[in-house]
Each structure stands twice: as structure tokens, then as C-alpha cells.
Amino acid sequence: MNAKIARLLFVLFLACFVGCKKKQNKVLNAIKAESKLFYYQGRTDVLNDSTVALISPGAYVVSTFLGNSCEVFLKGEFEPYNYVSLELDGKYLGRIKIESDSIRPYLINVSTTNKEHTLKIFKETEASNGTVLFSGLKAEKVVPYKLTTTNYIEFIGNSITCGAASDGSVIPCESAAYFDHQNVYYAYGPTVSRALNIDFKLSSVSGYGIYRNWNDENIEEPNLPQVYENLYLNTDNSKKNNFDHIPDVVSICLGTNDLSVGDGVKPRLPFNKEKFISNYIKFVKTVYIYYPKTQIVLLNSPMVGGEMNELLATCLEEVQFYFSENMKKQILLFIFDAVYNGGCLGHPSVSEHQKIAEKLTPFLKNIKNN
């Protein structure tokens, strides 16, 4: 009797071992970045080696795959590293550092039992930090991503819109580099978009303004209007941005750096109201060239209060009036009623970005529904 039981247990063990081994050895199929199975949003570029460069902050790639294992292949363009954040099945997994020495596999742990999973990979740094190169992924099977909406909002702005200097929770504000404290995923724009269940695109650069930058009088650096039409948000105009995908709304949040006094060391001219307004009008006209029927919304600065905020609001009202009177375009204004500077270097913190988004979401939802 004991011998029979022993033989039965051995057979069961062998069957389990073979079955488990078979399960572990499921072949992962490699899918290259150029595949139509992936969906891209934001400023991206297909390179000669078939990798796709994620350029702008928040630019992302989406994939739907089957199974409980996935490897993504990534590389930072510039030394020493870059960052991406991951979202799996609607859940934020956090930010990971991407090395720049070579394309490496990054394992995505799938703990849920769902057969089908949706993975989003977001670039967590600005265009000036270099691209994140995506060369593809491996999974049991990659299936076409089911696009639920083609609607999106384009957020144009500066460091605030980039989510820069907002997160000192992992690396303290007083240490490391500027981009180590960036959190694009929880910046106000992406947060608003998730609340409205639509896509987003960020065309934003830290320190840039409408006619001058944080510490430059448009002498050594370009301003935001001068780089907006270029794919890489710099002065290289050999590759233009693709404006074929029309947004429902364009939100512009600029003026913080124009009003800034700079570092207090470099000579700084007084704020030029007339130049600010004329440059703003010219820039909005540029946006209308590409998006003639899109609703444009102008925001004041969540970092500016008091008399400077009143001055900025007055300038925005004059821009609004110009388009109403001269072009019959109804531009909308949204004025924040508080200052948010609890993050690093006086920027809004992650929690304050949530508050900004909570104020802005109903306003943009009303536009979207009309």
C-alpha cells in the first residue's frame, strides 16, 4: 500500500514539475518599436534604427500584451541617465531610472491574474535632457491597443507644466540634479487629462517665457514661441513638429519667467508689458495656424501672486480682447486664486499639482462638453 502511494505521489510530483517548467518556459515574443501594435502620444520621432525617441515631457508609448511577464527595452540618449514612469492597467507603478550606456531590458512585474494588460511608458524628463529611446518589448503576445479616445489637450508652458521641481519624496530637494525632482505623471496637465479620460501632449520647457526667459533677455536662449514649431523644442528647425492631430483644447500657461527677476546677479531689464502682449498675440496666431478651430485657454501663473499676478492677468485680458475684436476668436481665461510653491525651488509640489488640476478640471470639462 505504501509503495502504491509513493508511486502515485511521484507521478503527481513529476506532472507538477513538468507543468510548472512548461509554464515558466513560455516563449516571450519580441516586438519592435516601429510596430503598429504600439500607440504613441506626444512629441516622438522614429529613428533610422527603428527605435522611437520619446522627446517631450510626458511623451508616451502604450502597449497591450497577454501573460504575466513583460520586458521593455529602453535607453537614455544623454549621459548619465534619464527617467520614465510606468502605468500598468491604470495603476501608477512609479518612476524608474533609465541607463544611457546601452539599450537594456527592464522587467515589468505583473502581479494580477488578468490575462490582458495595458502598459504605458511615460518620459519623465524634458526635451533638453535628451530622448528616451524605446526599441520595443517582449511578452507572450502583444495585441493591438484599443484606442478609447482620440481627444486630447495640448498644454503649452514652462517648468510648472513640465512638473519640474515638484517631487522631493524620493530624492530630497536639496540634493541631486534639477531633473531628479521632476514628476511629469502627476503634473497638473496629465492629471487633468486622466480625470477627463482623454489624452494629453506637453509642449513645455523649463525657464522659458513668451518674450524672455527666467535669466535671459532672449539673447543667449530662445523663448518658447521660437522653439514651439520644432519637434525637439530647440532651435533645430530641420525637423518640424507634426500638427496633424488636432487637440480639442490648447492650454497656455506662460508668463512666470517673463515676470521673473532672474538670479539677481545677471543684469535684468524691467518687465516690458507691451512686448509681452505683442509676443503673446503673435504666438497665439501661430497656434491658430495649425489649430484654427481649437479652443484656446490662457492661464495665469500658479507661482505668481499679488501685484505681479494682477499685472499678468491684465496682460492676458488684453490678449483676449485683441482676438475677440480683430479675429472674432473667443479665447478663454482661467485665473488661479492661490499661489502654489511648496515643492522644490518654489515650484508647485505634487500635492499642489493635484489641487491645481482639481480647480482646472471642471473648467476644461465644460469646454469639452460644449
Buried (B, 14 or more C-beta within 10 A) or exposed (E): EEEEEEEEEEEEEEEEEEEEEEEEEEEBBEBBBBBEBBBBBBBBBEBEEEBBBBBBBBBBBBBBBBBBBBBBBBBBBEEEBBBBBBBBBEEBBEBBBBBBEEBBEBEBEBEEEEEEBBBBBBBBBBBBBBBBBBBBBBBBBBEEBEEEEEBBBBBBBBBBBBBBBBBBEEEEBEEEEBBBBBBBBBBBBBBBBBBBEBBBBBBBBBBBBBBBBBBBBBEEBBBBBBBBBBBBBBEEEEEEBEEEEBBBBBBBBBBBBBBBEBEEEEEBEEBBBEBBBBBBBEBBEEBBEBBEEBBBBBBBBBBBBEEBBEBBBEBBBBBBEBBEEEEEBEBBEBBBEEBBBBBBEEBBBBBBBBBBBEBBBEBBBEBBEE
